[in-house]
Amino acid sequence: MDIKITSSAFEEGGLIPPKYTCDGADISPPLQWETVPEATKSIALISDDPDAPMGTWVHWVLFNLPADTTQLNENIPPDENLPNGARQGITDFGRIGYGGPCPPSGTHRYFFKIYALDTELDLTAGAAKSDLLNAMAGHILAEGQLMGKYKRQ
């Protein structure tokens, strides 16, 4: 099953507004997704840039969102633990929470990937993308992705 994920800030394959990048306020964009499978126990999100010079660069790691969550408002605070019980991991910027696009050169693609899981994950806040991927193995019921692009001015 695929989950359709969208943003009111940019379209699939479109340009991410500077507000959500290192050239602006560097806040997380608003995201919405369709209903997840009935058996979903939690939702996870990974945002990364596969076009980074040193390999895929991780921009956001978020997990244990409640199963009934269907959107994230813009500007999710960079807290390890969020009021709804979700936890945030560490990015390749070396910090917790969202880190916006900041490509050194050229146009890069940024993927926002959502996962519906059949369990809550036994991971502590500050987990890395690799920890999240390992913990999700065998538990993904459905997934979806939204891709936006950004080039620094």
Order of alpha helices (4+ residues) and beta strands (2+ residues): beta-beta-beta-beta-beta-beta-beta-alpha-beta
